[in-house]
Structures are given as C-alpha cells and as structure tokens.
Amino acid sequence: MDQLEEASQKSMLHPKPKGLMLQYGTAGFRTTAKHLDHVMFRMGLLATLRSRKTKSTIGVMVTASHNPEEDNGLKLIDPMGEMVTPSWEGYATQLANAEQEALCSALKDIIEKEAINMSETASVFIGRDTRPSSPSLSQAVLDGVSCLGGQIQDYGLVTTPQLHYMVRCRNTHGCYGTDTLQGYYQKLSQAFIELTKNARNHTDDQKRLLVDGANGIGALKVRELEACLQSELQMVLFNDGSNGKLNYLCGADYVKVQQKPPQGINMGAGERCCSFDGDADRIVYYYNDSDGCFHLLDGDKIATLISTYLKELLTQAGLHLQIAVVQTAYANGSSTRYLEDIMKVTVCCTKTGVKHLHHAAQKFDIGVYFEANGHGTALFSEKAEKEIQQLVKDPNVSDEKKHAAKLLENTINLINQATGDAISDMLVIEAVLAIRGMTVQEWDSIYTDLPNRQLTVKVADRRIIDTADAERRAVTPAGLQDSIDALVKKYTKARAFVRPSGTEDLVRVYAEAETQESADVLAHEVSLAIYRMAGGVGEKPKPLK
C-alpha cells in the first residue's frame, strides 16, 4: 500500500462528519472543537506536503485565539514565520471538505499541481494553546504528519507567535535566533534590558504593569519570561488561568469590544494595564483616570507610539530609511492625521486582514502595522538592518549617532518580525515609554480619537457589495457610494465605509465624526441605505438609543 492509500485508510480513524463544510479563512480554521478532529489529521498531511514543496520546516498551531473555550482551530505557518500563502489556503479548504472516498485523489491532485517530490525530507513544528480540546486535536495533527513520513517537533504549550518565531529561526538556520523557548526568552529579555538601561530615573512604580492573561497561554508564558527580566519590568498578572475560563469576560478582544476593563483585575487610578488575547498575538493597553473614566489605547495608538519612536531614532542616527505605518480603513482618522500631518510619517492603507497588512509593510525599509484590535508588529528590510548594524560598528561616527543606532539594533531584536506577538509588543511599548519617560496618560494624549460607531446589517447575499480603494469605497450596488458620500457631507470630520463580512451574509458599517451623537446617527443612516439598496433582510435598522 502506498503512502497516500495508507493516509486515506488512517483518516477513517478521524472521520469527517457528513456534509460538514469549513473554510480556511484569515485566521485559519475555527469552529466548535468537536467538529475538528478530521481537519487536524488532514492538516498534518497538508503541512507535510507544504514542507516538501518549500524544502523548509512548516508550523501548525492548534488554537482558536480569542474565541470561546469550547471552540478550537488551526493555523498553518510558512517558512519565514508568516501565514501560509493564499493558494495553499485553498488546498486546506479542499482537503478539509473532501469526503472520505475522495481524500486520496484530493492529495494526489495537490502533489501533481505543485510537482511535489515525495522523497524529499519533511519537517513540521507543532504547538497548541491551553484549551481542553487542544491535546487530542494536536495528536490528530501528529498522526497526519507521521502518516506521510514527516519529522515532528512538538513544542506542546506555546503562544501562537512563539511557534511562528521557532519556524523562522529554524528556516534561517539560527540567524534569527535559537528555536527553543529559552532562546526566545533570552533574545527578548536581553534586548529589553539593554534598552531600559537608557531610561532615566526609572522607579519601581514606573516599572509596574498590570497584565490580563485572558486565562490563556500568554499568562503561562509571561510567568516563564519574568525570571529573565531581572525586575526591569514588574508584572502583576491577573486572569492567569488558575480559576477563570479562557477569554470569558477578559482578554484583548473583550476589552476592545466592550470598552471596559476585564473582570478580575484591580486597577488603581492611572495604573498602566494591558490585555492579551487567548493565544497572545494581540495586545491592547488601558487605564482609568482619576474620575474613574476608562481609556483604551488600541492598535492605532500602539502603531503611533512605535513608529514615531523609530522615526526619531532614524533622524538622530542620520539614516535615510523610509518608514511607513500600514493601516486599514478601520484606523481612527485622528491617528492618520497625526502621523501624516504632524509626524510626517508615510501612511499606507490596505484591505482588512493581517496578511494584507504584513505584505504591504514589507514594501518599506521599516513597516509598522497594527490592526485596531491590537494585532501587529514592525518589519525591517535587509537593507535597513544592514545599515543600522554598519552604523553600530563604524568607529568614525558621533556618539549621538552610534547611541541611536544601538537603540535601533536592540529594538529590532525585541520585535518578533514573524507575526504580531503580545509579549514582544508589550516589551517594546514598555521600553519606549521608559526611554521617553512617558506615562500612559501622556501616551494617550498624543491625539484624541474621533468618536466612532460600528454596526452590521443583515442582507440576503453579502456578495452584492463590492469595494475598492482598500475597502474604503463601495463599487456595487450602483448608487450606494453616492448615498454614503451625501450622508458624510452632513457632519464635521466625518467619514464612513461599508464592507461585506468574510463569513456571513452581513455588511459591516463604520462611521466616525466629531461627536459621538453624529457618529451614531451617520452609522444608522448608512445602515438604512444598505438595507434599502443592498437587499436588507429582517427588521429595518433602528436608530441607536
């Protein structure tokens, strides 16, 4: 029996529920854990094929990120630690949905189309989050890899960004770092300690940070990192998983959507706090002011802090590298205006979804990207890294330039360029605040967010809406964009856009304006236009109370 026949036979131990159809989306596969056993086995097969195709190690992460604990999912990781290439997302969907009798031919189809040499060595790294379903689902992936003769390294419990990091380290043959957890902690902590040596009068109060671990894997890994930081950051960990439920009333997504602190955290006035999501690839910051009013610092504020810090260092170092911030249409208009008009930083807008942001950021010497939800990182081109390293070693440059170059070098080492990483991002933010001597309130006050409102409208078929200009303008149905433009003109500092959901028959509406009342009314008026012109179903959108 050949390998493919054997894989098809063994897949019967991981039966696909009849008629179940799943789509590999931006975040991989995600659904109720009990529907995923067959998907995991088959993605073990696919990762092995991808490894042979690329002659590289491929990653498979078992997680459902910020979803409820009873869900699970899977993400495939390509050789440089980035998300799997779009054409292979199609293969993932095809393989997951193949009925048992068609599995063997689906595998053959991929092998033929991609001209895969099955005698090539295959290597797959596997990690998982803390969900109760993750160990058995992870085992199903291992079974799939073994079935096609792949070599396995099982990292067990890791954050999603840690697995991305391991894959990149292995495929760069150690140039990016050592592919162990200890290697990850050492690289980040050494860079952090070097950076914070530049902080003046850094008191214990300023080093204190409250961390909401979302009752997930991030909490476990922060505990492991803590010992390496030599008290340069004093984290007080809440929602550490010892008794709460994963992502329930806590975590970055909860804080961002609800615009309030997570449960289980004791915040004093002005105390700096941050929340991770369930697999620690997103982070948001927040604090309560002296009046008890909640302030959120989301991905836009994080991108602004990091990019302006990097731009200042480039100026001090005398380096002429192009730095840009990549945003989506959801970025608050105030952040765009501040970056472009005041800081003179290039801003580029792209479609929603991390893979689009990551790709756009690669086009610049330094590309900083964060979605408003707190997922993001900074990317440095080979040219940028080389120029910075040369400056550090150059004996003929001034002390000021050398100092700035060293800060840049350590910042590069602190950033996980493979993907958005809550732990790495937290350390970068803490280092920048310490070096600048900034409080969280001072960071928050660099610009004031315009009030905004997000709504959804149910439609018969979401495909009726087609967009252009990085999803900022509706191309179809005819006349919809003209209606939106006319509505926007009624309000000050206003803008609005609509885009179809990627998964459901819904249209998402975003509106912002000078006052919350205007933003709310504009969002409602745009919703009515969609309902009327794009085949709204069910009840007509009601005004916000």
Number of C-alpha atoms within 10 A of each C-alpha: 7 7 13 17 14 13 23 19 16 15 24 12 12 19 16 20 14 9 9 11 12 17 17 21 17 17 17 20 24 22 17 15 19 12 18 25 22 24 27 27 28 27 25 28 27 26 30 29 27 28 22 23 18 14 17 22 29 32 35 27 30 33 31 27 28 25 20 16 22 14 21 26 25 26 24 28 28 24 24 23 26 22 22 22 12 13 8 16 20 14 18 25 19 19 23 26 23 19 17 17 11 12 22 20 15 17 22 13 13 18 18 10 8 12 11 18 13 15 8 15 17 24 22 25 23 26 24 27 26 23 21 13 21 23 16 12 25 25 17 24 28 25 22 26 26 18 20 21 18 23 16 17 14 16 16 18 21 22 30 29 25 30 29 30 28 30 27 29 24 22 19 15 11 12 10 18 18 20 19 16 18 12 14 20 22 17 19 24 23 16 22 25 19 15 24 19 13 16 16 11 10 15 11 11 10 20 17 18 18 21 24 30 29 32 28 30 26 31 26 19 19 18 13 13 18 16 11 17 17 12 13 21 20 16 17 12 18 22 26 22 18 11 8 17 17 27 26 18 19 28 31 32 25 20 25 23 9 11 13 17 27 24 17 13 16 11 15 13 13 18 19 20 26 25 31 33 32 33 33 32 26 31 31 29 27 26 25 20 14 10 8 12 10 15 18 19 23 25 26 27 26 28 26 24 18 21 23 17 16 20 20 13 20 20 13 15 24 15 17 11 17 15 24 25 28 28 29 23 22 22 20 21 20 16 21 21 15 16 20 15 11 9 14 13 20 16 18 17 20 20 19 17 14 22 18 17 25 26 13 21 26 16 15 19 18 24 26 27 32 27 25 24 21 30 26 29 30 27 24 20 15 10 12 18 15 12 14 22 16 12 22 20 12 10 10 8 13 11 11 12 19 23 18 22 25 20 22 22 18 19 22 19 19 24 25 25 24 26 26 27 28 29 26 26 25 23 21 26 16 23 26 22 22 22 19 14 14 14 15 19 17 11 16 21 11 13 15 13 19 18 19 24 19 16 18 20 27 22 22 14 16 22 17 17 21 15 19 12 12 15 20 21 20 21 17 16 16 12 12 20 22 13 15 23 16 10 19 24 11 11 17 13 16 22 21 25 22 29 23 23 15 13 9 11 19 22 25 19 21 24 28 30 25 15 15 15 15 22 27 22 20 28 31 24 20 27 28 18 20 27 21 14 16 24 16 23 16 10 9 13 20 10 13 10 5
